Amino acid sequence: MFKSLRKAAVTATLILSTTVAISALGISDAQAGWKTCASELGNCKSTQGWTQKVRFGAGGQYLYKNVDGNIQCTRAKFGGDPKPHTRKHCQIWQYSWKRCAGELQNCNIPKKISGTHVRFGTTPHKKGKYITQFVDRKSINCSRPNFEHRDPTPGKRKACWFWNTPH
């Protein structure tokens, strides 16, 4: 279990580090994982139902907040002006967990993703209990034998989610 958690933490760190490096290389925000959700003074809506990272700014200068729900795209809400005298916008980080199967069904991972983490348990994004492991094939059966023969939530229905990355 600790090996899986350590691997997940390393992956999350790499994703955040990669975003900074990708921006420095001049790759578009969409390619780097950011999606515009509102213009300045607008309302940015988190559609995932859990906390997501939102940034406010323009031209490579941003302020960041973790948001659960909606946030006004204003200097007041983000605590400053990252790029004075410039029209700004808000962007939301697109990476997320995506449900792929119910218990005992096959979790099919899209062709565009080569190797990802899969979670087995209950709702992974709030206060769920689950087991996470790295999967380097295109499908895994969503069942205890494939997740260390452990049941993270005895007596409850489980499902699987894969770590979805934008294309």
DONU-419739 format. One line per 5 residues: their letters; for each residue x, y, z of N, C-alpha, C. Coordinates in steps of 0.001 Angstrom, whole numbers, plus 500000, padded with zeros to 6 digits. Each point is the difference from the previous one (the first is absolute). Layout:
BEGIN
A> X Y Z X Y Z X Y Z ~ ...
// end
This chain:
BEGIN
MFKSL> 500818 498820 500000 499182 501180 500000 500869 501253 500000 ~ 501029 500049 500854 500853 501184 500068 500735 500222 498686 ~ 500345 498901 499314 500668 500121 498707 499081 500695 498996 ~ 498698 499627 500010 499017 500626 499108 499814 501467 500337 ~ 499921 500321 501288 499834 501399 500415 501214 500829 499618
RKAAV> 501185 499429 500190 501229 500716 499654 500044 500261 498493 ~ 499608 499006 499203 499990 500152 498554 498981 501068 499581 ~ 498833 500041 500667 498980 501017 499703 500514 501389 500341 ~ 500691 500143 501128 500548 501302 500398 501061 500471 499009 ~ 500842 499086 499567 501031 500348 499015 499346 500424 498694
TATLI> 498958 499286 499581 499299 500350 498767 499385 501386 500102 ~ 499340 500310 501128 499390 501318 500185 501048 501099 499954 ~ 501151 499773 500637 501085 500977 499981 500510 500199 498583 ~ 500154 498908 499260 500469 500101 498620 499016 500767 499131 ~ 498704 499782 500223 498988 500702 499211 500093 501497 500247
LSTTV> 500098 500407 501266 500076 501429 500298 501301 500597 499488 ~ 501101 499294 500140 501288 500479 499489 499978 500097 498490 ~ 499352 499026 499361 499923 499984 498549 499224 501207 499482 ~ 498954 500415 500730 499215 501159 499574 500872 501233 499931 ~ 500840 500213 501010 500895 501155 500005 500985 499897 498834
AISAL> 500579 498825 499802 500981 499804 498926 499353 500157 498629 ~ 498802 499470 499828 499307 500108 498715 499728 501456 499676 ~ 499566 500784 501003 499734 501423 499779 501261 500703 499529 ~ 501143 499653 500575 501264 500622 499620 500385 499640 498563 ~ 499525 498867 499505 500321 499573 498639 499076 500619 498950
GISDA> 499002 500750 500445 499103 500653 499066 498876 499112 499479 ~ 499694 498934 500715 498895 499123 499611 498706 500650 500476 ~ 498932 499872 499234 498736 500657 500340 499463 499528 501346 ~ 499157 500854 500606 499391 499655 501279 499196 498711 499911 ~ 499257 499819 498900 499190 498791 499847 500881 498761 499945
QAGWK> 501133 500084 499307 500914 498862 499935 500617 499729 501369 ~ 500171 501028 500799 500615 499843 501312 499009 499521 501054 ~ 498694 500016 499691 499016 499512 500962 499072 501054 500560 ~ 500074 501233 499532 499153 501082 500507 498877 500295 499017 ~ 498811 500269 500527 498842 500342 499176 499398 501300 500532
TCASE> 499808 500973 499120 499419 501269 500417 498562 499781 500450 ~ 499667 500525 501186 498658 499812 500551 499247 501315 500153 ~ 500704 501154 499954 499323 501294 500105 500949 501126 499624 ~ 499421 501074 499472 500757 501232 499781 500029 500760 501315 ~ 500870 500994 500105 500064 500814 501216 498608 500541 500317
LGNCK> 499640 499961 501257 498711 500400 500566 498905 498949 499805 ~ 500297 498933 499270 499031 498925 499801 500022 499003 501148 ~ 499211 498928 499865 499896 498966 501015 500572 498695 499460 ~ 501044 499494 500632 500618 498739 499598 499316 498876 500767 ~ 499436 499038 499267 499268 498893 500615 500818 498724 499955
STQGW> 500188 499406 501171 500642 498698 500086 498923 498955 499762 ~ 500111 499261 498917 498956 499052 499630 500251 498584 500520 ~ 501135 499775 500642 500346 498640 500424 499338 499591 501314 ~ 499584 500948 500828 499381 499655 501279 501012 499767 501111 ~ 501255 500363 499788 501014 499911 501033 501000 501135 499802
TQKVR> 500919 500153 500924 500972 501085 499939 500892 499877 498777 ~ 500117 501127 499276 500872 500068 498836 500848 501257 500081 ~ 501141 499967 499340 500880 501167 499963 499521 500947 498913 ~ 499860 501302 500377 499600 501051 499064 501065 501080 500056 ~ 500312 500582 498841 500965 501093 499977 499374 501237 499349
FGAGG> 500491 501188 500439 499500 501290 499538 501184 500817 499511 ~ 499931 500497 498779 501095 500806 499485 500009 500003 498490 ~ 501187 500261 499436 500181 500034 498546 501479 499979 499694 ~ 500333 499594 498777 501366 500077 499506 501058 499351 500876 ~ 499669 498860 500579 500978 499273 500811 500131 500467 501438
QYLYK> 499216 500982 500413 500038 500486 501391 498643 499739 500635 ~ 499993 499109 501003 498745 499551 500589 500074 499924 501511 ~ 498819 500113 500622 499804 499695 501412 499130 498749 500034 ~ 500230 499101 500962 499330 498701 500033 499159 499843 501259 ~ 498890 499265 499858 499146 499661 501145 499439 498609 499781
NVDGN> 499775 499283 501099 499269 498741 499951 498535 500338 500219 ~ 499140 499571 499083 498599 500402 500012 499103 498772 500013 ~ 499007 500024 500862 498980 498959 500050 498676 500685 499692 ~ 499577 499967 498758 498786 500699 499583 500347 501094 499011 ~ 499516 501219 500271 500205 501124 499096 500845 501087 500655
IQCTR> 500632 500840 499160 500754 501143 500499 499893 501136 498984 ~ 499844 501213 500515 500003 501172 499138 501420 500223 499502 ~ 500131 500318 498753 501300 500213 499359 500397 501473 500187 ~ 500384 500323 501245 500334 501385 500342 501278 500071 500824 ~ 500608 501181 500000 501199 500226 500809 499696 499792 501471
AKFGG> 498818 500436 500430 499627 499877 501417 499955 498532 500443 ~ 499421 499134 499182 499882 498581 500372 501344 499279 499988 ~ 500931 500449 499151 501302 499342 499914 501079 500720 500802 ~ 499634 501133 500587 500927 500692 500894 501090 500801 499318 ~ 499728 500536 498831 501007 500821 499356 499828 500085 498497
DPKPH> 500923 500716 499389 499984 500200 498557 501326 499493 499438 ~ 499994 498795 499419 501255 499415 499534 500615 500719 498794 ~ 499184 500725 499237 500513 500697 498816 499197 501297 499811 ~ 500438 501075 500678 499266 501269 499933 499823 500510 498571 ~ 498897 500713 499800 499667 500655 498731 499807 499010 498848
TRKHC> 499642 498764 500331 499757 498973 498983 498686 499296 500323 ~ 499188 499744 498978 498762 499237 500189 500377 498566 500352 ~ 499415 499501 501061 500336 498669 500497 498852 499021 499788 ~ 500246 498742 500319 499000 498942 499905 500276 498966 501085 ~ 499071 499090 500185 500196 498873 500911 500060 498724 499184
QIWQY> 500849 499102 500454 500120 498691 499369 499946 498939 501078 ~ 499433 498862 499627 499871 498885 500936 500870 498842 499511 ~ 500612 499316 500948 500860 498865 499693 499139 498821 499590 ~ 500219 499427 498819 499134 498972 499427 500243 498582 500489 ~ 501148 499732 500559 500271 498623 500416 499014 499590 501084
SWKRC> 499512 498795 499926 499020 499558 500984 499863 498475 499976 ~ 499297 499487 500985 499651 498586 500021 498737 499815 499187 ~ 499958 498982 499148 498818 499737 499181 499537 498571 500253 ~ 498726 499856 500321 499445 498679 500270 500055 499154 498727 ~ 500455 498761 500152 500135 499137 498829 499246 498684 500127
AGELQ> 499601 499615 501218 499298 498724 500146 499406 499856 501390 ~ 498925 499216 500061 499463 499581 501279 500760 498769 500465 ~ 499771 499599 501226 500677 498817 500536 499715 498781 499129 ~ 501024 499218 499744 499989 498780 499203 499899 500248 498491 ~ 500013 501256 499581 500000 500327 498576 501426 500349 499579
NCNIP> 500223 500056 498685 501322 500381 499500 500123 501512 499901 ~ 501091 500521 500531 500346 501412 499866 500871 500102 498756 ~ 499459 500614 498942 500735 500156 498753 500627 501385 499954 ~ 501294 500039 499841 500747 501247 499988 500142 500460 498545 ~ 499677 501261 499701 500058 500490 498617 501372 499801 499361
KKISG> 499994 499815 498684 501234 499763 499247 501007 501127 500153 ~ 499499 501247 500161 500896 501151 500078 500837 500016 501286 ~ 499638 499176 500970 500719 499975 501279 500838 498738 500067 ~ 501298 500162 500188 500868 498824 500119 500544 499942 501419 ~ 499391 499167 500801 500383 499861 501397 499371 501092 500843
THVRF> 499260 499606 501021 499346 500964 500879 499694 499332 501332 ~ 499511 500784 500936 499579 499450 501280 498514 499678 499936 ~ 499618 498901 500639 498600 499611 500095 499682 499822 501474 ~ 498826 500503 500393 499547 499870 501384 498812 499050 500062 ~ 499980 499191 501072 498939 499038 500253 499436 500298 501380
GTTPH> 498715 500310 500079 499388 500296 501289 498778 500874 499820 ~ 499819 500937 500949 498868 500924 499932 500502 501393 499674 ~ 499168 500792 499389 500255 501360 499532 501392 500528 500339 ~ 500922 500005 499027 501398 500328 500293 500300 501467 500243 ~ 499086 500893 499669 500337 501405 500038 499573 500734 501259
KKGKY> 499182 499437 500838 499601 500677 501230 500571 499222 501181 ~ 499138 499290 500704 500453 499275 501183 499867 498496 499812 ~ 500206 499569 498785 499896 498582 499694 501180 499214 500526 ~ 499837 498709 500023 501078 499097 500372 500278 499139 498783 ~ 501272 499848 499686 500351 499306 498774 501430 499513 500058
ITQFV> 500334 499157 499042 501365 499528 499791 500405 500511 498625 ~ 501173 500590 499917 500486 500540 498735 501207 499209 499545 ~ 500033 499698 498718 501179 499329 499460 500253 500454 498571 ~ 501242 499873 499583 500381 500366 498647 499635 498855 499061 ~ 499403 500339 498846 499599 499003 499012 500639 500373 498672
DRKSI> 500742 499073 499423 500674 500282 498728 499401 499204 498842 ~ 498772 499563 500158 499300 499319 498912 498695 500756 499742 ~ 499242 499602 499007 498808 500741 499574 498720 499611 500720 ~ 500051 498970 500849 498798 499567 500695 500380 499294 501292 ~ 499159 500172 501011 500171 499274 501256 498613 499726 500553
NCSRP> 499797 498794 500535 498726 499663 500596 499898 500692 501359 ~ 498903 500642 500227 499776 500771 501221 499545 499056 501123 ~ 500976 499285 500579 499693 499024 501037 501186 499845 500954 ~ 499715 499472 501181 501036 499843 501031 501248 499259 499539 ~ 499884 498898 499249 501220 499288 499610 501006 500879 499244
NFEHR> 499514 501008 499309 500895 500879 499245 500526 501178 500813 ~ 499558 500135 501230 500426 501094 500864 500443 499450 501356 ~ 501046 499195 499950 500641 499434 501196 499066 499112 500825 ~ 498934 499478 499407 499026 499144 500683 499421 500682 501233 ~ 499941 501325 499972 499490 500743 501159 498661 500642 499669
DPTPG> 499175 500149 501014 498708 500657 499865 500049 501288 500814 ~ 500120 501165 499340 500131 501254 500735 498723 500419 500721 ~ 498852 499460 499570 498715 500363 500608 499101 498769 500082 ~ 500255 499119 500985 499200 498778 500107 498501 500299 500074 ~ 499240 499236 499223 498554 500133 500023 499449 501139 499146
KRKAC> 500855 500773 499372 499527 501107 499157 500327 499725 498545 ~ 499167 500551 499114 500273 499883 498562 501212 500829 499648 ~ 500822 499451 499149 501219 500680 499585 499977 500245 498497 ~ 500948 500818 499573 500150 500296 498579 501473 500274 499749 ~ 500349 500252 498738 501373 500358 499639 500002 501324 499249
WFWNT> 501088 500733 500187 500241 501261 499326 501433 499995 499477 ~ 500224 500605 498850 501368 500153 499512 500353 501471 500008 ~ 501322 500291 500077 500488 501367 500002 499959 500495 498563 ~ 499068 500904 499725 499744 500503 498657 500841 501219 499717 ~ 500707 499973 498906 500822 501145 499609 499470 500567 498692
PH> 500114 501315 499809 499500 500576 498751 500881 499590 498826 ~ 499424 500016 498818 500761 499665 498797 500262 501226 499175
// end
